[in-house]
Amino acid sequence: MKNGEHRLLIIDDTVESKRGKYIEGSCKYIWSNKEHRSINALNIVSLNYADSHSTFQLDFSIKMNGSNRKDISEFTNKLHHRSNAYQRKSEITKGKNILAIEMLQRALDNGVDADYLLVDSWYAKPNFIHQANELGMPVIARLPNNKLIWNFKGKHKTMNAIYDSMKNYRHKSSGKHGKISYKYFDAIVEHAVLGKVKLVFLHTGKELLVFISSDITIAGKEILATYKKRWNIEQGYKDLRNLFGFGKEENRIYESLIAKITLSMFAYNIVSYSTRMFFFL
């Protein structure tokens, strides 16, 4: 923490619609949360840095699933196996969690310093959080309420069971997000892979949301406040699209797509850095 403000790394992915049949790396069926259906698109996993002053795009990878329009062996360019372009192409078939950990490792290896890694429920799996912790990066995440993924030690093993066992005697704090009021409490529990973790149980009256921090020293209120900053990356995607041509790439060759996305993010970072320097004048 610097000057009372957490420095954050944020991992997320975005879906960019691509209609062309021969766009390398694009897939026929990728779920779009925006359109609430599967669309023809590129799936881009990215790593973002955010603090109280700035947001920066640090890294990205394109993720291709089984509905790919072109097989990787059919891509236009034949590349030397030692080239950066070849390494980029080899990423495309890896899982999103693997790509995310590799980006985190690269950022840390290059001296990026942060207090927490924020991820949504897709990435919030025990092994992923354990790998991030092993790299020295505490994780704050929203958990999927899935008993097949998340089971804890002790008499009450699922999130619902833990909540039901505590809700009547734990002191609850109140909060508000927009028009939604909620009550929450936190508890330290033990997990077979992660050891002791802190869970925050937030109930809106209609829905139970559960958040996790692998740093058990942080207060429940601060966990919620920190997790809200994950939306910085959504604003970053919006600015990239509206101001820097992100998602408007008119290329079908994979290496050209990588180059154009890189330029969009690079331009974004220059503007973000310039704005940051103006703030400190």
Backbone bond lengths (Angstrom), bond angles and torsions (degrees), N, CA, C in turn:
res aa  C-N    CA-C-N  psi(-1)  N-CA   C-N-CA  omega(-1)  CA-C   N-CA-C  phi
1 M - - - 1.452 - - 1.521 109.27 -
2 K 1.330 116.18 137.20 1.452 121.44 -179.59 1.522 108.48 -124.31
3 N 1.338 116.17 122.83 1.463 121.66 -179.63 1.523 112.03 54.11
4 G 1.338 115.70 38.66 1.452 120.33 177.06 1.511 115.00 76.71
5 E 1.322 118.75 4.06 1.454 122.38 -176.54 1.532 109.90 -118.53
6 H 1.313 116.03 129.13 1.461 120.27 179.47 1.536 110.65 -71.21
7 R 1.323 114.44 139.63 1.463 121.57 170.70 1.518 106.57 -97.62
8 L 1.325 116.06 127.16 1.458 120.29 -167.56 1.523 112.30 -122.34
9 L 1.323 115.17 141.16 1.458 122.40 164.60 1.519 107.32 -104.72
10 I 1.312 116.51 137.01 1.462 121.32 -176.01 1.526 108.44 -129.58
11 I 1.320 116.07 127.60 1.468 121.23 176.46 1.526 108.75 -111.32
12 D 1.315 115.27 133.72 1.464 120.72 177.85 1.518 107.72 -156.72
13 D 1.315 116.57 175.07 1.464 119.27 173.08 1.520 109.31 -137.03
14 T 1.309 115.23 153.64 1.458 121.50 -179.72 1.520 109.39 -129.86
15 V 1.316 115.62 155.52 1.463 122.38 -178.35 1.525 107.94 -114.56
16 E 1.334 116.50 122.54 1.460 121.82 -178.26 1.531 108.91 -115.42
17 S 1.320 116.21 117.85 1.461 122.31 -176.13 1.524 111.56 -60.75
18 K 1.336 115.93 133.97 1.472 122.62 177.19 1.532 108.03 -139.53
19 R 1.319 117.09 116.19 1.469 120.97 -174.48 1.528 113.73 -86.77
20 G 1.325 117.28 -25.02 1.462 119.94 -175.52 1.520 113.57 -62.26
21 K 1.316 116.30 138.79 1.463 121.79 -177.52 1.529 112.41 -74.10
22 Y 1.320 117.90 -21.83 1.460 120.21 -171.57 1.528 112.77 -114.30
23 I 1.320 116.84 19.84 1.462 120.22 178.98 1.529 109.15 -76.66
24 E 1.308 116.17 118.97 1.464 121.69 -175.63 1.533 110.49 -70.45
25 G 1.327 116.09 128.21 1.457 121.25 -178.00 1.510 113.77 96.65
26 S 1.345 117.25 -13.27 1.460 119.59 -179.87 1.530 110.30 -83.39
27 C 1.331 115.29 158.61 1.467 121.55 -177.67 1.523 109.80 -130.51
28 K 1.324 115.76 153.88 1.464 120.78 -178.06 1.524 112.15 -78.25
29 Y 1.319 116.76 -30.62 1.462 119.84 -174.43 1.527 110.59 -131.05
30 I 1.335 115.54 94.17 1.465 121.94 172.79 1.522 107.72 -125.80
31 W 1.319 116.65 127.63 1.456 120.28 -176.30 1.523 110.16 -69.04
32 S 1.332 115.45 129.98 1.460 122.04 177.40 1.526 109.00 -109.30
33 N 1.335 116.46 116.04 1.471 119.72 176.72 1.525 110.97 -65.23
34 K 1.321 116.40 -30.19 1.462 120.75 179.97 1.521 111.11 -67.51
35 E 1.336 117.33 -43.58 1.461 121.49 -176.86 1.528 113.18 -97.34
36 H 1.349 116.21 -8.43 1.470 122.29 178.43 1.534 112.10 57.66
37 R 1.321 114.50 41.04 1.460 120.58 176.74 1.519 108.34 -164.60
38 S 1.335 115.51 168.41 1.463 120.28 175.85 1.519 109.55 -81.34
39 I 1.340 115.89 137.39 1.464 120.91 -177.85 1.524 110.12 -134.83
40 N 1.347 115.68 165.89 1.467 121.69 171.37 1.523 107.25 -76.12
41 A 1.330 117.32 122.66 1.462 117.34 -171.02 1.517 112.95 -165.06
42 L 1.342 114.09 170.54 1.457 123.28 164.57 1.524 107.91 -99.02
43 N 1.331 117.09 139.02 1.457 122.37 173.76 1.531 107.49 -106.79
44 I 1.340 116.13 115.15 1.461 121.37 -174.45 1.520 109.56 -114.45
45 V 1.331 116.49 119.20 1.463 123.19 176.46 1.522 107.36 -94.42
46 S 1.347 117.46 132.70 1.460 118.73 -176.14 1.518 112.19 -137.21
47 L 1.318 114.01 158.21 1.466 123.29 176.81 1.523 108.37 -118.09
48 N 1.324 115.51 131.34 1.453 122.85 -173.00 1.523 109.53 -126.94
49 Y 1.334 117.22 145.57 1.461 121.84 172.12 1.518 108.46 -111.13
50 A 1.333 117.11 138.08 1.461 120.55 178.64 1.520 110.12 -143.93
51 D 1.321 115.17 140.14 1.465 121.57 167.69 1.522 107.28 -138.23
52 S 1.326 118.02 -164.97 1.463 120.04 -174.47 1.524 112.81 -71.36
53 H 1.338 118.04 -12.63 1.456 121.23 -175.00 1.526 113.93 -111.17
54 S 1.319 117.91 -31.87 1.464 119.90 -168.39 1.517 111.73 -147.53
55 T 1.336 113.20 163.35 1.457 122.34 170.80 1.522 107.74 -132.01
56 F 1.334 116.39 135.73 1.466 120.66 179.67 1.525 110.15 -130.70
57 Q 1.334 115.36 142.60 1.463 121.89 173.79 1.530 107.47 -88.84
58 L 1.334 117.13 115.97 1.465 120.79 -174.07 1.529 113.70 -95.78
59 D 1.330 117.10 -37.25 1.466 118.64 -170.74 1.522 108.32 -164.06
60 F 1.332 116.24 160.68 1.469 120.29 174.79 1.519 109.23 -158.66
61 S 1.321 115.18 160.15 1.464 122.56 173.00 1.525 108.39 -145.10
62 I 1.297 116.23 148.10 1.463 120.93 173.75 1.526 108.41 -91.69
63 K 1.333 116.14 131.95 1.463 122.09 -179.43 1.523 108.87 -110.70
64 M 1.330 115.92 125.29 1.464 121.31 -179.91 1.525 109.42 -111.05
65 N 1.343 117.46 131.30 1.461 120.20 177.95 1.525 111.24 -100.24
66 G 1.319 116.26 -167.39 1.464 120.21 -174.52 1.515 114.95 -72.29
67 S 1.345 117.62 -7.58 1.468 119.79 179.78 1.526 111.71 -97.96
68 N 1.340 116.37 24.81 1.463 120.93 -177.52 1.525 112.33 -56.67
69 R 1.335 114.86 141.84 1.470 119.91 179.37 1.528 112.12 -74.94
70 K 1.332 116.71 -32.62 1.458 120.78 176.40 1.516 108.84 -130.97
71 D 1.304 116.46 136.23 1.458 120.31 175.46 1.526 108.91 -69.33
72 I 1.327 115.33 149.88 1.465 119.91 -177.54 1.531 111.62 -59.81
73 S 1.326 117.00 -28.11 1.471 121.02 178.90 1.527 111.88 -72.18
74 E 1.347 116.66 -14.73 1.466 121.44 -178.82 1.532 112.58 -98.74
75 F 1.330 117.20 1.43 1.461 119.47 178.54 1.523 110.06 -59.95
76 T 1.322 115.97 150.28 1.464 121.96 -170.63 1.522 113.36 -61.33
77 N 1.324 116.62 -51.72 1.459 120.19 -171.69 1.519 112.56 -87.83
78 K 1.310 116.12 134.56 1.461 122.50 172.84 1.532 107.52 -96.20
79 L 1.306 116.28 122.42 1.458 120.90 -167.13 1.518 112.33 -115.05
80 H 1.326 115.83 148.85 1.460 120.58 174.94 1.525 108.86 -69.11
81 H 1.329 116.31 138.03 1.460 120.16 -172.46 1.535 113.44 -67.09
82 R 1.324 117.86 -13.41 1.461 120.78 178.17 1.533 112.81 -97.06
83 S 1.306 116.99 -2.24 1.465 120.22 -175.79 1.532 110.98 -80.28
84 N 1.341 115.37 155.21 1.464 120.69 175.49 1.520 110.92 -62.32
85 A 1.320 116.79 -35.97 1.465 120.63 -179.79 1.530 110.78 -63.77
86 Y 1.330 116.77 -38.53 1.468 120.27 177.59 1.525 110.29 -64.85
87 Q 1.334 116.82 -41.89 1.462 120.33 178.51 1.518 110.54 -63.17
88 R 1.323 116.18 -39.32 1.460 120.53 176.99 1.532 110.79 -61.19
89 K 1.315 115.81 -44.51 1.467 119.36 -178.22 1.523 111.28 -66.12
90 S 1.323 117.11 -33.36 1.471 120.50 -178.22 1.529 111.61 -70.08
91 E 1.344 118.07 -19.02 1.471 121.37 179.50 1.520 112.53 -69.53
92 I 1.311 116.54 -24.91 1.458 121.00 -160.91 1.536 113.94 -65.96
93 T 1.319 117.10 -24.45 1.462 120.08 -178.72 1.533 112.72 -97.79
94 K 1.314 117.87 -0.04 1.466 120.67 179.31 1.519 110.61 -76.13
95 G 1.326 116.28 157.05 1.454 121.00 176.74 1.515 111.54 -69.53
96 K 1.340 116.93 157.71 1.467 121.03 -177.88 1.524 111.70 -63.82
97 N 1.328 117.64 -37.78 1.460 119.53 179.23 1.527 111.66 -65.72
98 I 1.337 115.93 -37.24 1.472 119.88 177.54 1.521 110.20 -65.96
99 L 1.339 116.59 -45.37 1.457 120.60 178.06 1.523 111.12 -59.27
100 A 1.328 116.17 -41.83 1.465 120.60 -178.80 1.524 111.41 -63.35
101 I 1.326 117.35 -44.20 1.468 120.54 179.36 1.523 110.61 -65.68
102 E 1.327 117.55 -38.94 1.473 120.30 178.28 1.522 110.98 -64.13
103 M 1.342 117.58 -39.52 1.461 120.02 178.03 1.523 110.83 -66.97
104 L 1.322 116.13 -40.57 1.467 120.33 177.09 1.522 110.49 -60.69
105 Q 1.328 116.77 -44.44 1.464 121.09 179.23 1.523 110.92 -60.85
106 R 1.333 117.39 -43.37 1.467 120.55 179.95 1.527 111.08 -63.27
107 A 1.323 115.76 -42.26 1.473 119.19 -179.38 1.523 110.68 -62.33
108 L 1.316 116.94 -45.57 1.466 120.61 -179.29 1.527 111.11 -66.90
109 D 1.338 116.42 -39.16 1.468 120.45 178.48 1.528 111.51 -62.93
110 N 1.339 116.58 -27.91 1.460 121.24 -178.70 1.530 112.71 -94.57
111 G 1.327 116.12 13.60 1.458 120.18 171.45 1.507 116.36 88.42
112 V 1.330 118.70 9.39 1.466 120.19 176.33 1.525 108.32 -69.62
113 D 1.315 116.45 129.88 1.463 122.31 -176.23 1.523 109.00 -114.32
114 A 1.311 117.19 129.49 1.459 121.26 -179.40 1.523 109.41 -149.88
115 D 1.335 114.64 162.74 1.463 120.62 -177.44 1.523 112.67 -95.36
116 Y 1.336 116.87 -35.77 1.463 120.56 -177.76 1.520 110.53 -144.01
117 L 1.318 114.96 153.11 1.455 122.88 169.88 1.525 107.96 -106.24
118 L 1.327 117.29 126.71 1.461 122.42 178.87 1.524 109.89 -106.34
119 V 1.316 116.08 132.50 1.470 121.15 176.92 1.520 109.30 -140.78
120 D 1.328 116.44 156.74 1.457 120.16 176.27 1.519 110.16 -88.46
121 S 1.326 115.99 -173.64 1.469 120.52 -171.29 1.523 113.19 -66.99
122 W 1.351 118.15 -22.55 1.467 119.42 179.36 1.529 110.85 -62.38
123 Y 1.325 116.24 -42.99 1.462 121.44 -175.89 1.532 112.18 -87.41
124 A 1.326 116.64 -13.28 1.465 120.49 -172.52 1.522 111.78 -79.75
125 K 1.322 114.17 76.57 1.461 121.90 177.18 1.531 107.92 -121.39
126 P 1.329 117.74 149.06 1.472 120.03 -174.79 1.518 114.19 -52.40
127 N 1.323 117.63 -45.58 1.468 119.19 -176.92 1.526 111.97 -66.76
128 F 1.334 116.77 -37.00 1.466 120.33 178.34 1.526 110.43 -64.18
129 I 1.329 116.75 -47.38 1.462 120.46 -179.93 1.524 110.24 -63.51
130 H 1.326 116.55 -38.35 1.466 120.25 177.88 1.523 110.94 -62.80
131 Q 1.337 117.36 -43.25 1.469 120.75 179.26 1.525 111.12 -63.05
132 A 1.335 116.70 -41.56 1.466 119.98 177.97 1.527 110.91 -64.04
133 N 1.324 116.44 -41.54 1.464 120.55 177.47 1.524 111.39 -62.02
134 E 1.332 116.21 -39.12 1.461 120.38 178.86 1.527 111.40 -63.34
135 L 1.328 116.78 -27.60 1.459 121.40 176.58 1.531 111.32 -83.08
136 G 1.329 116.33 0.51 1.459 120.63 178.54 1.512 114.16 88.07
137 M 1.355 117.36 16.88 1.455 120.24 -176.01 1.538 110.31 -115.96
138 P 1.334 118.40 107.64 1.467 120.92 175.54 1.529 110.29 -63.20
139 V 1.327 115.82 147.47 1.460 121.72 -175.36 1.522 110.50 -116.13
140 I 1.333 115.81 137.78 1.460 123.01 167.51 1.515 106.33 -120.53
141 A 1.331 116.45 128.80 1.458 119.63 -174.26 1.527 110.53 -151.16
142 R 1.305 114.69 157.42 1.465 120.26 166.14 1.517 107.41 -88.66
143 L 1.334 116.55 134.32 1.455 120.70 -176.10 1.522 111.48 -94.06
144 P 1.342 116.61 143.07 1.462 119.18 169.01 1.523 108.43 -74.64
145 N 1.308 117.57 131.90 1.464 120.76 -179.37 1.527 108.87 -80.17
146 N 1.317 114.33 73.41 1.465 122.21 -174.23 1.519 108.08 -129.52
147 K 1.309 116.33 110.97 1.464 120.36 -176.27 1.520 112.86 -69.92
148 L 1.341 117.33 -14.73 1.456 119.84 176.28 1.533 110.98 -77.08
149 I 1.341 116.49 -25.04 1.462 121.47 -179.92 1.522 110.93 -96.60
150 W 1.333 116.19 -42.37 1.464 120.52 -173.03 1.520 111.60 -117.55
151 N 1.330 115.17 112.19 1.458 123.72 171.72 1.511 108.10 -133.21
152 F 1.330 116.27 139.98 1.456 121.32 -175.71 1.520 110.75 -116.36
153 K 1.320 115.26 162.10 1.457 120.45 179.06 1.526 110.14 -74.14
154 G 1.328 115.89 160.00 1.460 119.96 177.05 1.515 112.50 103.07
155 K 1.310 115.03 -175.94 1.467 121.25 -176.65 1.522 111.53 -65.03
156 H 1.327 116.72 -40.81 1.466 121.45 -177.69 1.529 108.05 -104.84
157 K 1.307 116.15 112.70 1.465 120.37 -168.30 1.521 114.04 -99.81
158 T 1.322 118.52 -32.79 1.463 120.26 -178.45 1.522 110.61 -92.94
159 M 1.326 116.62 163.04 1.462 120.46 -179.76 1.522 111.23 -63.39
160 N 1.326 117.60 -40.37 1.465 120.10 178.79 1.524 111.10 -64.10
161 A 1.329 115.88 -40.68 1.467 119.65 -179.31 1.527 110.96 -66.97
162 I 1.340 116.80 -40.60 1.468 120.19 178.49 1.530 109.78 -64.25
163 Y 1.318 116.19 -44.01 1.466 120.36 179.58 1.529 110.67 -61.79
164 D 1.321 117.52 -47.97 1.464 120.90 -178.70 1.526 111.84 -62.05
165 S 1.338 117.11 -33.21 1.463 120.26 -178.43 1.532 112.53 -74.90
166 M 1.340 117.30 -18.81 1.465 120.77 -174.25 1.529 114.68 -113.29
167 K 1.320 117.50 -19.82 1.466 120.32 -167.03 1.521 114.00 -62.71
168 N 1.319 117.78 -24.94 1.465 119.80 -175.31 1.527 113.79 -87.32
169 Y 1.341 117.73 -16.13 1.456 117.89 -178.27 1.527 114.13 -124.67
170 R 1.322 118.27 -9.32 1.466 120.26 176.29 1.532 110.28 -79.13
171 H 1.330 115.75 140.20 1.465 119.20 174.84 1.525 109.20 -69.00
172 K 1.327 116.17 129.67 1.457 121.32 -178.22 1.527 109.70 -106.50
173 S 1.323 115.45 138.28 1.456 121.65 173.78 1.517 108.65 -101.91
174 S 1.318 116.35 156.36 1.466 121.43 -178.93 1.519 110.23 -107.18
175 G 1.318 115.68 151.39 1.449 121.46 176.77 1.508 110.58 -152.54
176 K 1.335 115.43 172.28 1.456 120.26 179.34 1.513 109.36 -145.62
177 H 1.331 115.83 135.77 1.457 121.90 176.36 1.516 107.18 -127.91
178 G 1.356 115.67 104.62 1.459 118.45 -172.63 1.517 109.87 65.10
179 K 1.330 115.83 -123.57 1.461 120.73 178.98 1.531 112.49 -94.12
180 I 1.330 116.47 -0.66 1.462 120.53 -175.28 1.526 110.08 -94.96
181 S 1.310 116.99 121.25 1.461 122.29 174.09 1.516 109.07 -95.52
182 Y 1.322 116.27 148.21 1.455 119.57 -179.19 1.517 110.74 -150.56
183 K 1.314 115.34 164.30 1.455 122.99 172.82 1.520 108.04 -124.33
184 Y 1.326 116.37 148.62 1.458 119.39 -177.31 1.516 111.13 -149.17
185 F 1.325 114.79 158.15 1.455 122.54 169.57 1.514 108.19 -148.37
186 D 1.312 117.28 162.58 1.462 120.24 -179.48 1.522 110.31 -122.77
187 A 1.315 115.54 160.87 1.462 121.61 179.75 1.513 109.17 -153.97
188 I 1.323 116.09 145.67 1.461 121.40 174.00 1.520 108.23 -94.24
189 V 1.320 115.85 125.41 1.468 121.75 -179.70 1.521 107.66 -128.25
190 E 1.333 115.49 172.60 1.468 119.61 -178.38 1.520 110.42 -118.86
191 H 1.317 114.22 138.27 1.463 121.78 179.65 1.526 109.18 -121.14
192 A 1.338 115.78 145.62 1.464 120.37 -174.66 1.520 112.55 -61.58
193 V 1.336 118.09 -35.48 1.462 122.18 -177.43 1.530 111.65 -92.68
194 L 1.315 116.86 -39.18 1.470 121.81 -170.50 1.518 114.20 -97.31
195 G 1.332 117.52 -13.35 1.453 119.21 -174.10 1.518 110.34 75.22
196 K 1.334 117.89 -144.01 1.462 121.00 -178.58 1.528 110.85 -76.89
197 V 1.327 114.83 131.61 1.465 121.85 176.70 1.523 108.02 -135.65
198 K 1.318 115.91 161.57 1.461 119.98 176.66 1.522 108.74 -107.11
199 L 1.332 115.96 129.12 1.462 122.45 175.69 1.521 108.91 -108.58
200 V 1.318 115.44 141.09 1.468 121.75 172.38 1.521 107.26 -115.03
201 F 1.329 116.06 120.46 1.461 122.60 179.20 1.528 108.13 -99.01
202 L 1.328 116.54 115.61 1.456 122.33 -177.97 1.525 108.76 -116.67
203 H 1.322 116.67 124.77 1.466 120.45 -179.26 1.517 109.54 -120.86
204 T 1.328 115.65 127.30 1.463 121.30 -179.68 1.525 112.35 -89.60
205 G 1.322 116.91 -1.98 1.458 120.87 -171.67 1.514 111.26 98.67
206 K 1.336 115.43 -23.96 1.468 120.84 177.93 1.517 112.02 -118.95
207 E 1.328 116.30 -28.23 1.467 120.45 -171.08 1.517 110.42 -140.94
208 L 1.345 115.22 140.33 1.453 121.87 174.41 1.524 109.25 -98.51
209 L 1.339 116.05 123.66 1.457 122.23 174.93 1.515 107.91 -114.98
210 V 1.343 116.02 138.99 1.463 120.43 -178.13 1.522 109.07 -124.71
211 F 1.344 115.26 131.43 1.454 122.00 179.08 1.526 108.84 -118.63
212 I 1.322 115.99 150.85 1.461 121.30 -177.88 1.518 110.07 -125.16
213 S 1.312 116.22 145.32 1.460 122.45 169.04 1.517 107.70 -131.65
214 S 1.327 116.08 128.32 1.458 119.44 175.94 1.525 111.22 -78.45
215 D 1.342 116.78 -10.42 1.463 123.14 171.16 1.531 107.18 -94.83
216 I 1.319 117.46 108.26 1.467 120.18 -174.68 1.522 112.19 -83.30
217 T 1.336 118.57 -3.67 1.465 120.69 -178.85 1.526 112.18 -84.56
218 I 1.309 118.00 -14.91 1.453 121.74 -176.63 1.532 109.43 -82.54
219 A 1.339 117.45 141.00 1.466 122.30 -178.14 1.524 110.74 -73.19
220 G 1.325 115.54 153.90 1.456 120.42 179.57 1.516 112.76 -57.95
221 K 1.327 116.85 -42.00 1.465 121.34 178.99 1.523 110.64 -60.14
222 E 1.327 116.99 -39.94 1.462 121.22 -179.36 1.530 111.35 -71.57
223 I 1.325 117.07 -33.08 1.470 120.52 175.60 1.521 110.21 -60.20
224 L 1.327 116.87 -46.54 1.465 120.95 -179.97 1.528 111.18 -65.52
225 A 1.334 116.60 -44.34 1.461 120.50 -179.73 1.527 111.20 -63.18
226 T 1.330 116.78 -38.17 1.467 121.05 179.82 1.514 110.90 -70.46
227 Y 1.337 117.16 -41.92 1.457 119.89 -178.11 1.530 111.24 -63.63
228 K 1.326 117.49 -33.80 1.466 120.33 179.49 1.527 111.41 -57.63
229 K 1.320 116.54 -26.65 1.462 120.36 -177.92 1.526 112.12 -74.23
230 R 1.343 116.61 -6.67 1.461 118.90 173.70 1.525 111.12 -59.41
231 W 1.324 116.05 -24.06 1.471 119.48 -178.94 1.522 112.33 -71.19
232 N 1.339 117.65 -8.62 1.471 119.64 172.78 1.521 111.04 -55.83
233 I 1.327 115.98 -35.62 1.469 118.96 -176.81 1.527 110.58 -71.47
234 E 1.343 117.10 -30.72 1.467 120.26 176.97 1.528 110.18 -68.05
235 Q 1.337 117.07 -40.24 1.456 120.08 175.39 1.524 110.26 -65.41
236 G 1.342 115.86 -35.54 1.458 119.79 176.67 1.517 112.21 -61.69
237 Y 1.347 117.12 -43.54 1.469 120.56 176.92 1.530 110.69 -61.29
238 K 1.345 115.80 -41.74 1.466 120.25 -179.28 1.521 110.76 -62.07
239 D 1.340 116.91 -45.62 1.470 120.67 178.97 1.524 111.18 -65.61
240 L 1.327 117.10 -39.24 1.460 120.30 178.28 1.529 111.02 -59.94
241 R 1.334 116.29 -40.94 1.469 120.24 -179.23 1.533 110.95 -70.70
242 N 1.325 115.84 -46.11 1.468 119.81 -172.29 1.522 113.37 -76.85
243 L 1.327 117.14 -30.51 1.463 119.97 -170.61 1.522 114.96 -115.43
244 F 1.347 117.47 -22.75 1.466 119.21 -170.18 1.530 114.26 -126.44
245 G 1.319 117.85 15.15 1.464 121.27 172.31 1.507 115.90 76.10
246 F 1.333 117.54 9.99 1.469 121.34 179.17 1.527 109.49 -64.67
247 G 1.339 116.47 131.89 1.463 121.31 -178.74 1.505 114.01 87.25
248 K 1.337 117.36 -6.57 1.472 121.42 -178.51 1.533 110.82 -107.90
249 E 1.314 116.74 19.06 1.471 120.82 -178.88 1.533 110.15 -62.80
250 E 1.318 117.37 129.48 1.461 121.48 179.34 1.530 108.90 -107.78
251 N 1.315 115.06 59.26 1.460 121.31 -178.61 1.518 108.72 -132.72
252 R 1.304 116.38 150.10 1.470 119.51 173.29 1.519 112.11 -111.92
253 I 1.355 117.03 -14.87 1.458 121.11 -178.79 1.519 109.34 -84.69
254 Y 1.310 116.62 132.26 1.460 122.42 -172.79 1.522 112.95 -56.19
255 E 1.332 117.09 -46.89 1.461 120.55 -178.03 1.532 111.62 -63.82
256 S 1.333 116.85 -32.77 1.463 120.56 177.00 1.522 111.12 -68.63
257 L 1.323 116.49 -38.77 1.461 120.43 176.37 1.526 111.12 -62.05
258 I 1.339 115.70 -45.50 1.466 120.35 178.56 1.529 110.25 -59.06
259 A 1.330 116.58 -43.80 1.463 121.05 -178.48 1.526 111.02 -64.46
260 K 1.341 117.24 -44.00 1.472 120.25 -177.50 1.529 111.01 -67.63
261 I 1.323 117.64 -41.72 1.471 120.43 177.99 1.529 109.73 -64.10
262 T 1.336 116.35 -40.63 1.468 120.66 177.98 1.521 110.95 -59.99
263 L 1.332 117.36 -43.70 1.461 121.14 179.95 1.531 111.27 -64.69
264 S 1.335 116.73 -39.23 1.469 120.01 177.83 1.521 110.57 -61.23
265 M 1.324 116.51 -45.19 1.467 120.48 -179.39 1.527 111.21 -69.94
266 F 1.323 116.63 -36.21 1.466 120.34 179.09 1.529 110.38 -64.12
267 A 1.340 116.65 -43.88 1.461 120.75 178.16 1.524 110.69 -63.03
268 Y 1.321 116.33 -41.24 1.467 121.29 176.58 1.530 110.17 -57.49
269 N 1.329 116.78 -45.37 1.464 120.76 -177.61 1.527 112.33 -66.61
270 I 1.329 116.92 -35.88 1.464 119.49 177.91 1.533 110.15 -62.51
271 V 1.338 116.21 -45.19 1.463 120.10 179.59 1.529 110.16 -65.69
272 S 1.330 116.55 -41.75 1.466 120.29 179.49 1.520 111.15 -62.83
273 Y 1.334 116.92 -41.31 1.466 120.90 179.80 1.534 110.64 -67.40
274 S 1.334 116.65 -41.28 1.462 120.38 179.35 1.524 110.59 -62.17
275 T 1.332 116.52 -42.25 1.463 121.45 178.32 1.523 110.43 -64.14
276 R 1.330 116.66 -38.64 1.464 121.29 179.02 1.529 110.46 -64.31
277 M 1.326 116.86 -43.65 1.469 120.04 -179.59 1.530 111.32 -65.40
278 F 1.334 117.46 -35.42 1.462 121.50 177.24 1.524 109.89 -64.41
279 F 1.328 116.94 -37.20 1.458 121.91 -179.53 1.528 110.66 -62.56
280 F 1.341 116.61 -36.41 1.457 120.26 -175.00 1.531 113.75 -89.67
281 L 1.343 116.87 -0.68 1.466 119.44 178.71 1.537 111.10 -69.09
